[in-house]
Amino acid sequence: MTERSNKILLITNIPTPYRIPLFNELHEQLKKKGLKLKVIFGALGYPRRKWNVEMSSCRFDYEVLHSCRLSLFDPEKVMFTYRGLLKIVKKEKPKVIITNAFSVATTKLWLASWFKDISYIIWSGEIRSRGRSNSLLRRIHRELITKKAKGFIAYGEKANDYLIDLGADRKKIQIGINTVDTNYFNIEAKKIRATSEKNNSKKILIFVGYLINRKRLDLLFRVIKILAKKRNDFILKIIGDGPEKTNLIKLAEKFDIGEFISFEGFKQKEEIVKYYAEADYFLFPSEYEIWGLVLVEAMASGLPCIASIYAGATHDLVMNGVTGFAMDFENPGEIAKKLEMILDDHQYARRIGEEASRFIAKNASLCESAKGFIRAIEKTI
């Protein structure tokens, strides 16, 4: 057997503002156990991702591969080749490798594990698909990769169920809740609210996300259309950009709800928290979402949320009527009724937001997420 170093390799696609804080926390927890974290990024970024990322904020060791991008039919997804990955594995001799789901990197590790002493843990948020292609070849590929894995880290309970469905031993799965720097959103939102006065008398609803069909803003617009017939004391602010923006503007005109909708464009992390702070309610209508980090951000910021039952995060984070509302946006009439109810009961909505914030602080912090990684690593080594 190859003599291994005290390093843990973690392979992911690109550095992002929400992943770096998690890796920093994991680095600190591993250091206390005499282990070192090294993160391997597939690339520094790609055109659709517009975040400003400060690599100087990385407290962990990292390396960026010179990957090529692979074109896919899904415009939201990008795959990388992870060129040079196996050379790094050979050089570092890690105790264990944490690899991102069913990527090219994981496939390379799976193939190499037949000939070399390689232990890998699959870190995945994949859930059972809804309205998406799930070919037999894709299924077989995932089952084979799962069979050779030494352990698993799941984003949440739905991801846990999907891994079991692929053949993973449930005893080898740990939940490393998929999250962001929740403390940042909680503190900054409170700070902004305390120091600013709300100039707009209208209630502010917000949506945050990439503007594609899967986000189902068309369903959200139907909700707004119903509400607009009854009241005019609200506005929906849409934070984000994407290929569907032009069509959505036309749809708003068609529904005659243009005065109730404001397209704010793409915003960086520091700007988004200001929107959370000034908003009254958060709406998350996706028809399919393996997780949904924006829901974590909104709840951490103390917002009452109406979240799609088809998002992985909703299952783990939203307790109906306690930390938010889990609903099917394909019933816009029901959504409109619920929204109208909380628009009229500010005290109730505020209690929901406060409870959401407390729940996130306790159950979805960076510390809690990193503990899931630690459990998986310890169980493997």
GIJOKA-V991681 format. One record per run of one state. SS is the DSSP state (A for helix, B for strand, O for the rest). FROM is the first residue (numbers start at 1). LEN is the number of residues. If there is no record, write none. Layout:
BEGIN
ss=SS from=FROM len=LEN
ss=SS from=FROM len=LEN
END
This chain:
BEGIN
ss=O from=1 len=6
ss=B from=7 len=6
ss=O from=13 len=4
ss=A from=17 len=15
ss=O from=32 len=4
ss=B from=36 len=6
ss=O from=42 len=13
ss=A from=55 len=3
ss=O from=58 len=3
ss=B from=61 len=4
ss=O from=65 len=4
ss=B from=69 len=2
ss=O from=71 len=8
ss=B from=79 len=2
ss=O from=81 len=4
ss=A from=85 len=8
ss=O from=93 len=3
ss=B from=96 len=5
ss=O from=101 len=3
ss=A from=104 len=9
ss=O from=113 len=7
ss=B from=120 len=5
ss=O from=125 len=11
ss=A from=136 len=13
ss=O from=149 len=2
ss=B from=151 len=4
ss=O from=155 len=2
ss=A from=157 len=9
ss=O from=166 len=4
ss=A from=170 len=3
ss=B from=173 len=3
ss=O from=176 len=6
ss=A from=182 len=14
ss=O from=196 len=7
ss=B from=203 len=6
ss=O from=209 len=4
ss=A from=213 len=3
ss=O from=216 len=1
ss=A from=217 len=12
ss=O from=229 len=5
ss=B from=234 len=7
ss=O from=241 len=4
ss=A from=245 len=10
ss=O from=255 len=3
ss=A from=258 len=3
ss=B from=261 len=5
ss=O from=266 len=3
ss=A from=269 len=10
ss=O from=279 len=2
ss=B from=281 len=4
ss=O from=285 len=4
ss=B from=289 len=1
ss=O from=290 len=3
ss=A from=293 len=8
ss=O from=301 len=3
ss=B from=304 len=5
ss=O from=309 len=2
ss=B from=311 len=1
ss=A from=312 len=6
ss=O from=318 len=2
ss=B from=320 len=1
ss=O from=321 len=3
ss=B from=324 len=4
ss=O from=328 len=4
ss=A from=332 len=13
ss=O from=345 len=1
ss=A from=346 len=18
ss=O from=364 len=2
ss=A from=366 len=15
ss=O from=381 len=1
END
